[in-house]
C-alpha cells in the first residue's frame, strides 16, 4: 500500500495514460473505501460479489450479470462505408487476376456484400489484406 502502488502500479498507469492523452482516476483508492476494505476479512475483500451488489443499485442487473463479450470492429459497415473505395480498388478483376485470385468468385461475394444481400466480411477481409500486401510489395 505504501510502496508497491505509488512506486510501481500507479506510476505505470500515470505514464501510460499521459502518453495517450488520457486522464485516469483510481476510484478504488478513495480513503473511505480503503478504510472499509482494510476492516473486512480477506475472503470478503477478494470477492467480486461485494462490488456487484453495489453496482446492482445503479445499473440494471441484466447488464451486470451477463456473459463476457469480446470487442469486435464493425468490419461489415466499414467495408460498405469508409473502406469501400479502398476495397473496391483492390477487388477489381484485373488486380485479383494478377495475384492468382479467383476474380469471379471474389467479385460475386463483393457485390453481394455491398448490396447487403450477404455478409462476406470474414471471407473478403483476408483477400483484401493479401491484395493490399501484394500491392505494397510492388513499390519495392
C-alpha positions in Angstrom: 0.0 0.0 0.0 2.8 2.4 0.8 5.4 1.4 -1.8 4.1 -1.0 -4.5 1.1 1.1 -5.5 2.8 4.6 -5.6 6.2 3.4 -6.8 5.1 0.9 -9.3 1.5 0.4 -10.4 0.2 3.9 -10.1 3.3 5.3 -11.8 2.9 3.0 -14.7 -0.8 3.8 -15.1 0.0 7.5 -14.9 2.8 7.3 -17.6 0.7 5.1 -19.9 -2.3 7.3 -19.7 -0.4 10.6 -20.1 1.4 9.1 -23.2 -2.0 8.6 -24.7 -3.7 11.8 -23.7 -6.0 10.1 -21.1 -7.0 11.3 -17.6 -7.2 8.3 -15.4 -8.9 8.2 -12.0 -8.3 5.5 -9.4 -11.8 5.1 -7.8 -10.8 2.2 -5.5 -8.3 4.4 -3.7 -10.9 6.5 -2.2 -10.0 7.0 1.5 -13.3 5.8 2.9 -13.3 2.7 0.6 -9.7 1.8 1.6 -10.6 2.1 5.3 -13.6 -0.1 4.8 -11.7 -2.8 2.9 -8.9 -2.9 5.5 -11.6 -3.6 8.2 -13.0 -6.6 6.2 -11.7 -10.1 6.4 -9.7 -11.2 3.4 -12.3 -13.6 2.0 -14.9 -10.8 1.6 -12.3 -8.5 0.1 -11.3 -10.8 -2.7 -14.8 -11.5 -3.9 -16.4 -9.6 -6.8 -19.8 -10.2 -5.1 -19.4 -7.0 -3.0 -18.8 -4.8 -6.0 -21.6 -6.4 -8.0 -24.0 -5.9 -5.1 -23.1 -2.2 -5.1 -23.3 -2.0 -8.8 -26.8 -3.5 -8.9 -28.1 -0.4 -7.1 -27.1 1.8 -10.0 -27.1 -0.5 -13.1 -29.8 -2.9 -14.3 -28.9 -6.5 -13.2 -29.2 -7.8 -16.8 -26.3 -5.5 -17.8 -24.1 -6.6 -15.0 -24.8 -10.4 -14.9 -24.2 -11.4 -18.4 -21.5 -13.5 -20.2 -18.3 -11.8 -21.2 -18.3 -10.4 -24.7 -15.4 -9.6 -26.9 -14.8 -6.4 -28.7 -15.1 -6.6 -32.5 -14.7 -4.0 -35.1 -17.7 -3.1 -37.3 -15.9 -4.5 -40.4 -19.2 -5.2 -42.3 -20.1 -1.5 -42.1 -16.6 -0.2 -42.7 -16.4 -2.2 -46.0 -19.6 -0.6 -47.1 -18.6 2.9 -45.8 -15.1 4.4 -45.2 -13.2 1.4 -46.6 -15.4 0.9 -49.6 -13.2 2.7 -52.2 -10.0 1.1 -50.9 -11.6 -2.4 -51.0 -13.3 -1.9 -54.4 -9.9 -0.9 -55.9 -8.2 -4.0 -54.5 -11.0 -6.2 -55.6 -11.1 -5.2 -59.3 -11.0 -8.1 -61.6 -7.6 -7.1 -63.1 -6.0 -6.8 -59.7 -7.4 -10.1 -58.5 -6.2 -11.9 -61.6 -2.7 -10.5 -61.3 -2.4 -12.2 -57.9 -3.9 -15.5 -59.0 -7.1 -15.0 -57.0 -10.4 -16.3 -58.4 -11.8 -13.0 -59.6 -15.2 -14.3 -60.5 -15.8 -15.8 -57.0 -14.5 -12.8 -55.1 -16.3 -10.2 -57.2 -19.6 -12.1 -56.6 -19.0 -12.0 -52.9 -18.1 -8.3 -53.0 -21.2 -7.4 -55.0 -23.4 -9.4 -52.5 -21.7 -7.8 -49.6 -22.1 -4.2 -50.9 -25.7 -4.8 -51.8 -26.5 -6.2 -48.3 -27.8 -9.5 -49.5 -25.0 -11.4 -47.8 -22.3 -10.6 -45.2 -19.0 -11.8 -46.6 -16.8 -9.7 -44.3 -14.8 -12.7 -42.9 -14.2 -14.1 -46.4 -13.3 -10.8 -48.0 -11.0 -9.5 -45.4 -8.1 -12.0 -45.9 -8.4 -11.4 -49.6 -8.2 -7.6 -49.1 -5.2 -7.9 -46.8 -3.5 -10.2 -49.3 -4.2 -7.8 -52.2 -3.0 -4.9 -50.1 0.2 -6.7 -49.2 0.8 -7.6 -52.9 0.2 -4.0 -54.0 2.6 -2.7 -51.3 5.3 -5.1 -52.4 5.2 -3.7 -56.0 6.6 -0.5 -54.6 9.8 -2.3 -53.5 
